[in-house]
Amino acid sequence: MKNPVTRRNATTDRRSSLLPRAIALFLALAGGAGSARAQSPDFYAGKTLNVLVGVQAGGTVDTLVRMYAEPLRRRLAGSPAIIVQNMTGAGSNLVFNYFAEKAAPDGLTIVYSSYQALAQALGDPSLRARFENFEFLGGISDTRVGYARTDVAPGGLKTPADIVKAPNVVVGAYSNTDFEGTLSNLSLEVLGVKHQRVVGYRGGADIFLAMQRGEVQFHNTSIGSFRTRSAAFVKSGEGTGIYYLVSTAPDGTFEKNRFITEMPAFPDLYRQAYGKAPAGDKWDALNWLTAQTSELAYAAFAPRGTPPAILQALRAGFDDAARDPEFVARTVASNGIPYNFVNVERGREIVRSLASVSPGVLAALRATMGVQN
């Protein structure tokens, strides 16, 4: 095969039935943009593009990036070879430090990894880079959901809004500062639900096993994991979806996810429970964190100083690759719904909001995570 995508780490190709209607709808909603080949010169002809990933091989992020590499290769003008390289360390921050300090702005090295919003917002000393100093190329959103054991409240959870009747919810988390645990805690705080956090779990699968054993009663995960890993647990009646998180505008408006029908959006859940829209610093913090960790879960950047023509080629390639029918079909097969692509305009807005996070949001985040100022 000419100019193959080089895979330095083996990944598992999950196979499941496709959802043709979801794929067709996603492609229709995405709209048609001109081909990257028509928009940009063949800068990448005969070259190799190195894509850095800040996590270990085989996980969700790494698998997504490797899946994305082939349609990106086809859609980039010049069809370069693409090498995906894993660079782990410092809680996924090492790759961004390297990128900021050593990567040449020649268009031949980019980073595509988990967006480390909390690390920058809270001044994590292991992150020396700042995201507003990179050139945004494109990103992927990943809808986060809260789910619970149905026996968490007296009489069981008949509806998602019954979570407010729970006397004390046990939340599973990796640490006091991981974003999944923080999303769980903030959402329950906004709902006024008393809860306690149990930390030390090694990952989402570990927390799910604890939920099955009854040690943990609530967890925040991706919609894909909820529909695959947790499917039998929910079907048995032991667990149920409580909400999915959605970014909400200052006026309270938001766009419902038409692919998710088994649970309400968080603002709708709050209205069901209290008859009004959520408000206050904790809600602002949850809404901000939703945008930073769900609406932009995985982000791709080029170094500052990358020539404009090369940026145009990269951005056009990312935009086209996100609508590639084969890529969309594979993500639907593995995730249950299509990933949503984050374009340059929206990505820049999210990154700007990270750089200008309000003191009230920071205070609410630190209080929830137990982080000192």
C-alpha positions in Angstrom: 0.0 0.0 0.0 1.4 3.4 -0.9 2.1 5.8 2.0 0.7 3.5 4.7 -0.2 4.6 8.1 2.5 3.2 10.4 1.2 1.6 13.6 3.8 1.3 16.2 1.4 -0.2 18.7 -1.2 -2.9 18.1 -4.8 -1.9 18.6 -8.0 -3.9 18.9 -10.4 -3.5 16.0 -13.8 -3.8 17.6 -16.5 -5.1 15.4 -20.1 -4.5 15.9 -23.2 -3.7 13.8 -23.2 -0.3 12.2 -26.0 2.2 12.6 -26.6 3.4 9.0 -29.2 6.0 9.9 -27.0 7.6 12.6 -24.1 7.7 10.1 -26.2 9.2 7.4 -27.7 11.8 9.8 -24.2 12.7 11.1 -22.9 13.2 7.6 -25.9 15.3 6.7 -25.6 17.5 9.8 -21.9 17.9 9.3 -22.5 19.5 6.0 -20.3 19.5 2.9 -17.0 21.3 2.8 -14.7 21.4 -0.1 -12.1 18.7 -0.4 -8.8 19.4 1.4 -7.1 18.5 -1.9 -9.0 21.2 -3.7 -8.3 23.8 -1.0 -4.6 23.3 -0.3 -1.3 22.7 -2.2 0.3 19.3 -2.1 2.8 20.3 0.7 2.7 16.8 2.2 3.5 14.8 -0.9 6.4 12.4 -0.1 6.6 13.6 3.5 5.8 12.0 6.9 3.5 13.5 9.5 4.3 12.6 13.1 1.2 12.5 15.4 2.0 12.6 19.2 -0.4 11.0 21.7 0.1 11.6 25.4 -1.4 8.3 26.6 -0.5 4.6 26.4 -1.3 2.5 23.4 -4.5 0.6 23.3 -6.8 3.0 25.3 -9.7 5.0 24.0 -7.7 8.1 23.0 -4.9 6.1 21.3 -7.4 3.9 19.4 -9.4 7.0 18.2 -6.2 8.7 17.0 -5.0 5.6 15.1 -8.5 5.2 13.6 -8.4 8.8 12.5 -4.9 8.6 11.0 -6.0 6.7 7.8 -8.8 9.1 6.7 -6.5 12.0 7.6 -3.8 10.6 5.4 -6.2 10.3 2.5 -7.7 13.7 3.0 -4.4 15.7 3.5 -3.2 17.2 0.3 -0.2 15.0 -0.8 -1.3 11.9 1.2 1.7 11.7 3.6 2.7 8.7 5.6 1.5 9.1 9.2 3.3 7.8 12.2 1.4 7.8 15.6 3.8 8.0 18.5 2.9 7.5 22.2 4.6 9.9 24.6 3.4 9.3 28.1 4.2 10.9 31.5 3.3 13.6 33.9 -0.4 12.6 33.8 -0.5 13.1 30.0 1.1 16.5 30.3 4.6 15.5 29.1 3.5 15.4 25.5 2.3 19.0 25.6 5.5 20.2 27.4 7.6 18.6 24.7 5.4 20.1 22.0 5.6 23.6 23.4 9.4 23.5 24.0 10.9 21.3 21.3 8.5 20.6 18.4 9.5 22.4 15.2 6.7 24.6 13.6 7.3 22.9 10.2 4.0 21.1 9.9 5.5 17.7 10.3 4.8 17.1 14.0 1.4 17.6 15.6 -0.2 16.5 18.8 -3.6 14.8 19.1 -4.4 13.8 22.7 -6.7 14.3 25.7 -7.3 17.9 26.3 -5.8 18.7 29.7 -8.1 21.6 30.7 -8.1 21.1 34.5 -4.3 20.9 34.6 -4.0 24.4 33.1 -7.0 25.9 34.9 -5.7 24.7 38.3 -2.0 25.6 37.6 -0.7 22.0 37.7 3.1 22.4 37.9 3.5 19.3 35.7 2.0 21.2 32.8 4.3 24.0 31.5 2.5 24.5 28.2 -0.5 26.7 27.7 -3.1 25.7 25.1 -3.8 29.2 23.8 -0.2 29.2 22.6 -0.8 26.4 20.2 -2.6 26.4 16.8 -5.9 24.5 17.0 -6.5 22.0 14.2 -9.6 20.1 15.2 -11.0 18.0 18.0 -13.6 15.4 19.1 -16.3 15.7 21.7 -17.2 12.8 23.9 -20.6 13.0 25.7 -20.3 12.2 29.4 -23.0 10.5 31.3 -23.8 9.9 35.0 -25.2 6.6 35.9 -26.1 5.0 39.2 -27.2 1.8 41.0 -31.0 1.8 41.1 -31.0 0.9 44.8 -29.2 4.2 45.7 -32.5 5.7 46.9 -35.2 4.2 49.1 -37.7 2.4 46.9 -35.3 2.4 44.0 -34.8 4.9 41.2 -38.1 4.9 39.2 -37.0 8.0 37.2 -33.6 9.7 36.9 -34.9 12.6 39.0 -35.3 10.2 41.9 -31.5 10.6 42.5 -32.3 13.7 44.6 -34.0 11.3 47.1 -30.8 9.4 47.7 -29.6 9.9 51.3 -25.9 9.5 50.6 -24.3 8.5 47.3 -20.9 6.8 47.1 -18.9 8.1 44.1 -16.0 6.1 42.7 -13.0 8.1 41.5 -9.3 7.6 40.6 -8.2 10.5 42.8 -9.5 13.7 44.3 -8.6 15.6 41.1 -9.5 13.4 38.2 -12.1 15.0 35.9 -14.5 12.0 35.9 -14.8 12.1 39.7 -15.0 15.9 39.6 -17.9 15.8 37.1 -19.7 13.3 39.4 -19.2 15.4 42.5 -20.1 18.7 40.8 -23.2 17.3 39.3 -24.4 15.9 42.6 -23.6 19.1 44.4 -25.6 21.1 41.9 -28.5 18.6 42.4 -28.2 19.0 46.2 -27.5 15.3 46.7 -25.3 14.3 49.7 -22.4 12.2 48.6 -19.0 10.9 49.5 -16.0 10.1 47.2 -14.0 6.9 47.4 -10.7 7.2 45.5 -7.9 4.9 44.5 -9.5 3.0 41.7 -7.3 2.3 38.7 -9.7 3.2 36.0 -13.3 3.2 34.8 -13.5 -0.6 34.5 -12.3 -0.9 38.1 -15.0 1.5 39.2 -17.6 -0.4 37.2 -16.7 -3.6 39.0 -17.1 -1.8 42.3 -20.5 -0.7 41.3 -21.5 -4.2 40.5 -20.3 -5.3 43.9 -22.3 -2.5 45.5 -19.2 -0.6 46.9 -19.8 2.4 44.6 -23.2 3.8 43.6 -22.4 6.5 41.0 -19.9 7.1 38.2 -19.4 9.4 35.3 -18.3 7.8 32.0 -18.6 8.2 28.3 -21.8 7.3 26.5 -19.9 4.6 24.6 -18.8 2.9 27.7 -22.2 3.2 29.2 -23.8 1.5 26.2 -21.2 -1.2 25.9 -19.5 -2.1 29.2 -22.6 -1.2 31.3 -25.3 -2.5 29.0 -26.0 -5.8 30.8 -25.8 -4.0 34.2 -28.5 -1.5 33.0 -30.6 -4.2 31.3 -30.7 -6.3 34.4 -32.3 -3.3 36.3 -29.3 -2.9 38.7 -28.2 0.3 37.1 -29.7 3.2 35.2 -28.6 6.4 33.4 -29.2 9.6 35.3 -28.1 12.3 32.9 -25.9 13.2 30.0 -23.9 16.4 30.1 -24.4 19.1 27.5 -22.8 22.6 27.2 -25.3 25.3 28.0 -25.3 28.9 26.7 -25.5 31.8 29.2 -29.2 32.2 28.4 -29.9 28.6 29.4 -30.3 27.2 25.9 -28.6 24.0 24.7 -28.8 21.5 21.9 -30.1 18.1 22.9 -28.3 15.0 21.7 -30.8 13.3 19.4 -28.8 10.1 19.6 -29.3 9.8 23.4 -32.9 8.9 24.5 -32.3 6.7 27.6 -31.7 9.6 29.9 -32.3 13.4 30.1 -29.8 16.1 29.5 -28.6 17.5 32.8 -30.5 20.8 32.6 -33.7 18.9 31.9 -33.0 16.6 34.8 -32.6 19.6 37.1 -35.9 21.0 35.8 -37.7 17.7 36.4 -36.4 17.7 40.0 -36.8 21.4 40.9 -39.0 23.0 38.3 -36.4 25.6 37.3 -33.0 25.9 35.6 -29.8 25.3 37.5 -27.8 28.4 38.6 -24.9 29.4 40.8 -21.2 29.0 41.0 -21.3 25.3 41.2 -23.5 25.1 38.1 -21.2 27.5 36.3 -18.2 25.3 37.2 -20.0 22.2 36.0 -21.1 23.8 32.8 -17.5 25.1 32.2 -16.0 21.7 32.9 -18.5 20.1 30.6 -17.3 22.3 27.7 -13.7 21.7 28.6 -13.7 17.9 29.1 -16.8 16.8 27.1 -17.3 19.2 24.3 -13.6 19.1 23.6 -12.4 15.8 24.9 -9.6 15.2 22.4 -7.8 18.0 20.7 -5.2 18.4 17.9 -2.7 21.2 17.8 0.2 22.4 15.6 3.0 24.4 17.1 2.8 28.2 17.2 4.6 29.6 14.2 3.5 27.0 11.7 3.2 28.7 8.3 -0.4 29.7 7.4 -0.5 27.6 4.2 0.5 24.5 6.1 -2.1 25.3 8.8 -4.8 25.6 6.1 -3.8 22.2 4.7 -3.9 20.6 8.2 -7.2 22.1 9.2 -8.8 21.2 5.8 -7.6 17.7 6.2 -8.9 17.4 9.8 -12.3 18.8 8.7 -12.6 16.4 5.8 -11.4 13.4 7.7 -14.0 13.9 10.4 -16.7 13.4 7.8 -15.1 10.4 6.1 -17.9 7.8 5.8 -15.6 4.9 6.8 -14.3 6.7 9.8 -17.8 7.6 10.9 -18.9 4.0 10.5 -16.1 2.7 12.6 -16.7 5.2 15.4 -20.4 4.3 15.4 -19.5 0.6 15.6 -17.2 1.2 18.5 -18.9 4.0 20.4 -22.6 3.5 19.7 -23.0 7.0 18.3 -20.9 9.2 16.0 -18.3 11.4 17.6 -18.9 15.1 17.1 -16.1 17.0 15.4 -15.0 20.3 16.9 -14.1 22.8 14.2 -11.5 25.5 14.5 -13.9 28.3 15.4 -15.5 26.4 18.2 -12.2 24.9 19.4 -10.7 28.4 19.7 -13.7 29.6 21.8 -13.2 26.7 24.2 -9.5 27.2 24.5 -10.1 31.0 25.1 -12.6 30.2 27.8 -9.9 28.0 29.5 -7.4 30.8 29.5 -10.0 33.2 31.0 -11.8 31.0 33.5 -13.6 33.1 36.1 -12.5 33.2 39.8 -15.9 31.8 40.8 -15.6 28.7 38.6 -12.0 28.1 39.9 -13.1 28.5 43.5 -16.0 26.0 43.0 -13.6 23.5 41.2 -11.0 23.8 44.0 -13.6 23.3 46.7 -15.0 20.2 44.9 -11.6 18.7 44.4 -10.2 19.7 47.7 -7.4 21.7 46.1 -5.9 24.5 48.0 -5.6 28.0 46.3 
